[in-house]
Amino acid sequence: MPKSRKPRKSAKAPQQSFDNRKYIIERARTLPLGKCYCNGDFGEESTSGLTSIIVTRLHSNGKIVCGFFLVDRYCLGLKDTFAQARMDPHDIDDYLEDGEYEPCDYVDAHNMILGAIEFAQEAGIEPHPDFEYTQYVLEDDTDEIPLKEFEYGLNGKHFFVAKNEFEAHHYLPIIQSHLDADSFDYIDSFDSFDEEEFDHGGVEVFDDDE
């Protein structure tokens, strides 16, 4: 007698990889806001003009969506950003501790991020490309979000701090094409920068022969 044929195993449907960006764009704003953090005060004492902000949203299973926003209040606006869904809350604990983050109000975070973006756009500088999806970690910018104003720039001007030669050669032509020479200042490093001692006569970042 012929041997009975073994039944074929049913083919398993291939597992689809999780699309983090798509999820955040389509679902993040349907999740309730969680805690928000910033690395220190939003205010006037920072010599670098940089503020790092974290905004979270809560999955129903206890995991979180976490959006990171590095803001340059002096000139460049949103310098860096990324977001991750389905994070375990304890995964960001070390990050918060190492970055000396403190809790902050969402309205402050919302206004600081979007206000810095608008300020940078006056100098022709657009937010980091990943804001295309990380913006959905934030609430839609409507009248339901109270408007809060922060001070941008330094002494009434855009103040560009070039951290390296690449930044200088990338951003300076953009800034110069959008702002008059008298309406912005810049330096090539803030290692020894003191706001009270800064000379607004203009500082050359790089010589042509460098």
C-alpha positions in Angstrom: 0.0 0.0 0.0 1.2 3.5 -0.7 2.3 5.4 2.3 -0.2 8.0 3.4 0.9 11.4 2.5 1.8 13.6 5.5 -0.4 16.7 5.7 1.4 19.8 4.7 1.9 22.3 7.4 -0.1 25.4 6.9 2.0 28.3 5.7 2.4 31.0 8.3 1.7 34.5 7.3 4.9 36.5 7.3 5.2 38.8 10.2 5.1 42.5 9.3 7.7 44.6 10.9 6.5 47.5 13.0 6.6 50.8 11.2 7.5 53.3 13.9 7.0 56.4 11.8 3.7 55.3 10.4 2.4 54.5 13.8 3.4 57.8 15.2 1.9 59.7 12.3 -1.4 57.8 12.4 -1.9 57.0 16.0 0.2 59.1 18.4 -2.4 61.9 18.7 -5.1 59.4 19.6 -3.1 58.5 22.8 -3.4 60.6 25.9 -0.4 62.8 26.8 1.9 61.6 29.5 4.7 63.4 31.4 6.9 66.0 29.8 10.5 66.8 30.7 13.2 69.4 29.9 16.8 69.5 30.9 16.7 72.5 33.1 15.0 75.8 32.9 13.4 77.1 29.7 14.7 80.4 30.6 17.3 83.0 30.2 20.4 81.6 32.0 21.6 79.1 29.5 24.8 80.2 27.7 24.3 77.7 24.8 20.6 78.5 24.1 19.9 74.8 23.9 17.0 73.1 25.6 16.2 69.4 25.3 12.5 68.5 25.6 10.8 65.1 26.0 7.1 64.6 25.4 5.4 61.3 26.1 2.1 59.7 25.3 0.6 56.7 27.0 -0.3 53.3 25.4 -3.2 51.5 27.1 -0.8 48.6 27.9 1.5 50.8 29.9 4.1 51.4 27.2 4.8 54.9 26.0 5.4 57.0 22.9 8.4 59.2 23.5 9.3 62.2 21.4 12.7 64.0 21.8 13.2 67.6 20.7 16.5 69.5 20.8 15.7 73.2 20.6 18.2 76.0 19.8 16.4 79.1 21.1 19.1 81.4 19.9 18.9 80.8 16.2 18.5 77.3 14.7 15.2 76.3 16.1 14.6 72.5 16.2 18.1 71.1 15.7 17.3 67.5 16.2 14.3 65.3 16.9 13.2 61.6 16.9 10.4 59.6 18.4 9.9 56.0 19.4 6.6 54.2 20.1 6.0 51.2 22.4 8.8 52.1 24.8 8.9 50.6 28.3 8.8 53.5 30.8 11.9 52.3 32.6 13.8 52.5 29.3 14.1 56.3 29.6 14.9 56.5 33.3 18.6 56.5 32.8 18.3 58.9 29.9 16.4 61.3 32.1 18.9 61.0 35.0 21.9 61.4 32.8 20.5 64.4 31.0 19.4 66.0 34.3 15.8 66.3 33.1 13.1 67.8 35.2 9.3 67.6 34.8 7.7 70.4 32.8 4.3 71.5 31.7 3.1 70.3 28.2 2.0 73.9 27.3 5.5 75.1 28.0 7.0 72.3 25.9 4.6 72.9 23.0 5.1 76.6 22.9 8.9 76.4 23.3 9.3 73.9 20.4 6.9 75.7 17.9 8.1 79.2 18.9 11.7 78.3 18.3 10.8 76.8 14.9 9.0 80.0 13.9 11.9 82.1 15.0 14.4 80.0 13.1 12.2 80.2 9.9 12.7 84.0 10.0 16.4 83.3 9.2 15.4 80.7 6.5 16.1 77.7 8.7 13.6 74.9 8.6 13.2 72.3 11.5 15.0 69.0 11.4 13.6 66.8 8.6 12.3 64.2 11.2 9.9 66.7 12.5 7.8 65.5 9.6 6.7 62.7 11.8 7.7 63.7 15.4 5.3 66.6 15.2 2.5 64.1 15.7 3.8 63.4 19.2 2.7 67.0 19.9 -0.9 68.2 20.0 -2.2 70.0 16.9 -1.4 73.7 17.3 -4.9 75.1 17.7 -6.5 77.7 20.0 -7.1 74.9 22.5 -3.4 75.1 23.4 -2.8 78.3 25.5 -0.3 80.6 23.8 2.8 81.2 25.9 5.7 83.4 24.7 9.4 82.8 25.3 12.4 84.9 24.5 14.3 83.8 21.4 17.6 85.0 20.1 20.0 87.1 22.2 19.6 90.8 22.9 16.9 91.1 20.2 18.9 89.3 17.5 19.3 85.9 16.0 22.5 84.6 17.5 24.2 81.7 15.6 26.6 79.6 17.6 28.6 77.5 15.1 29.8 74.3 16.9 32.0 73.3 14.0 33.1 74.3 10.5 30.4 72.3 8.8 27.6 74.1 10.7 29.2 77.5 9.9 29.4 76.8 6.2 26.0 75.2 6.1 24.0 77.8 8.0 25.7 81.1 7.5 24.8 81.5 3.8 21.2 80.7 4.6 21.1 83.2 7.5 22.9 85.9 5.5 20.4 85.5 2.6 17.4 86.1 4.9 18.6 88.6 7.5 20.4 91.9 7.4 23.9 91.9 8.7 22.9 94.1 11.6 20.1 91.7 12.7 22.1 88.7 13.7 25.4 87.8 15.4 27.5 84.7 15.5 30.5 83.1 17.1 32.4 79.9 16.3 32.2 78.4 19.8 30.4 79.0 23.1 33.1 77.3 25.2 34.2 80.6 26.7 31.0 82.5 25.8 29.7 84.9 28.4 26.4 86.7 27.5 27.3 89.8 29.5 30.8 90.1 27.9 29.7 89.4 24.3 30.6 92.1 21.9 27.9 92.7 19.3 30.3 94.3 16.9 30.3 91.1 14.9 32.6 88.1 15.1 34.1 86.4 12.1 33.6 82.6 12.3 36.2 81.3 9.9 38.8 82.9 7.7 38.8 82.1 4.0 42.1 80.3 4.2 41.0 77.9 7.0 
